[in-house]
Amino acid sequence: MAQQPHSRFAGPVDQVWLDRVIEPILYPDLPIIDPHHHLWVRNDNTYLLPELLTDLGSGHRIVATVFEECHSMYRAAGPAEEASLGETEFVTGFAAMGASGTFGTTRFCARMVGNVDLRLGDAAGPLLERHIQASGGRFAGIRQSTAWDASDKIHKVAPTPHMLAEASFRRGFAQLDRLGLVFDAWVYHPQLSEVADLAAAFPDTTIVLNHVGSPILGGPYAADRTLVFADWKAGMAELARRPNVTVKLGAIPIRLPGAPADRSMPPGSEEIAEAWRPWMETSITLFGAQRCMFESNFPVQKRWSSYAVTWNAFKRLAAGASTADKAALFAGTAARVYGVPLDAAA
C-alpha cells in the first residue's frame, strides 16, 4: 500500500509528558467551533471517539467541530477515485453520534471537509454529489493538499508542483461553486501566489487557507527565518486582496531548532502564544477577524500541546480583540464558511 499523504504528521502522543502542564481554562464560557480536526488510526496514533471526547471535555466550550480529510478509512476495494467515499461514510457515523446528544452537547463532525481528486475534471462533479448524499448533507467541501517544495529536505505532500494551475484540476474545481462547496488549500508559503491566482480565477468559490499558509521554517529556510517571514507576509498580503479567501490560524511550530528551551516540559499557553503571535496577528490584521478562524489541528498538534493548552493559547492571542472579533475568530467565521448549523453555534 502506498504511504498515506498525512502519515508523516501522525506520530505517537506522549500523554504523560503533556500532563506535566495543566492550566485553568481561560474564558470557559466562550463558544468555540473547532474547524479542523482529524480522526484516524495510524503510526501508533489512534484518535477516535474516546480520544476526541476526552479533548472536547477538557473544559473549553466546544459547541461543534468540523472534520478535516486525512485519508482515513478509505475503501480497500473498488475504483481508486471512489476510495475516499469510505472516509465520508466513516465520518458520517461519527456525526450521527454527535447529533444524538448521547456523548454530550458538542456537535462533533457537524460538518466535514472530504477529499475528491479534482484532476478528474468534469467527472469530479458526480463524485462530489455522491459524497454529499453519503454524508447526509454534512459534506461542506474538499481539501486537495498541494504542499510542495523543490528542496529534498522538505516533505512533499503533493507529487508534483503547480497542481492548482493544471487545466484538469481547474475543470474539477469549477464543480465546487455549482454544488456550493468550499475548497481547503494546504500549501507551503512559497506557493501562496498560486492560491491567490486560483482565487482570482474563481471569485465565487470560497477558499480556506490551512495552517496560516504553512511557512517553512526548517531545511534550507532555517538559515534566514526573517526572510521567510517577509516572503510569507508578502504572499499573505496578496492573498488578502481576494475576498473569497479565509484563513485557518494554527499548526505553526512552537520550538524551533537552535532556540533555548526546557524540553523536559511541554509548552504552556504563554509560550505557544508568543511563538505564534507574529504569524497570527499579521494574518488577522491583513484579513480581518471575519475571515480568520482558530483551528486545533488535532491530533497532529497533540504531539506538542494538549487541547486545553492549545485553546488557552488562542485565547491569549485574542485577549485584546473586541467582543465581535472574538466571536468571529472562535466560532462565527467557521459557522459561516462551513455552514455549521446555527443551533450548534449558539
Beta strands, then each sheet from edge to edge (+ up, - down):
strand 1: 31-37
strand 2: 40-42
strand 3: 45-47
strand 4: 61-68
strand 5: 107-114
strand 6: 139-143
strand 7: 182-185
strand 8: 207-209
strand 9: 245-249
strand 10: 292-294
sheet 1: 1+ 4+ 5+ 6+ 7+ 8+ 9+ 10+
sheet 2: 2+ 3-
end
